[in-house]
Amino acid sequence: MPSVRDGFIARFSEEQANKIELAAVGHQNTNHDKRGDDPFKWAVLICIGFECVSCKEYREYHGITISQEDFLGWCKTDGHLDTHNGDVDYMSLFCGVYRDYMPEMLNEPK
């Protein structure tokens, strides 16, 4: 079974996977540095929380060229983020930013 990262690469590219990972590491701190069993899921969730793909200026800063719409759609259908067992950006979690991506973790219906 291919990894989540492999699925991302197949859809977007190795270069964009690297950009997502680098962006997430740039936001890493002691509040959300436990990556869990799948570090790529962690990177995706950190990028969602810090708006690295959704904010034009942040996309440009991080060199992320995939569209927000495609990225977030992939996150919902193929990211398997609801099985993530590491840290997230907790402020984003409390604000409901992850609601569409982690409903089981949040005990909400899909």
TAFENDA-V683373 format. One line per field, one symbol per residue. phi: phi as a letter, one per 30 degrees, with the letter a starting at -180 (. if undefined). A space follows every 10 residues. Layout:
phi=???
This chain:
phi=.ddddedddd dckdeddddd ddddddcdad dacddidbed dedddddddc hdcccedded edidcddedd ddddedcbdh ddcdbcdbdd ddeddidced cbdddchcdd
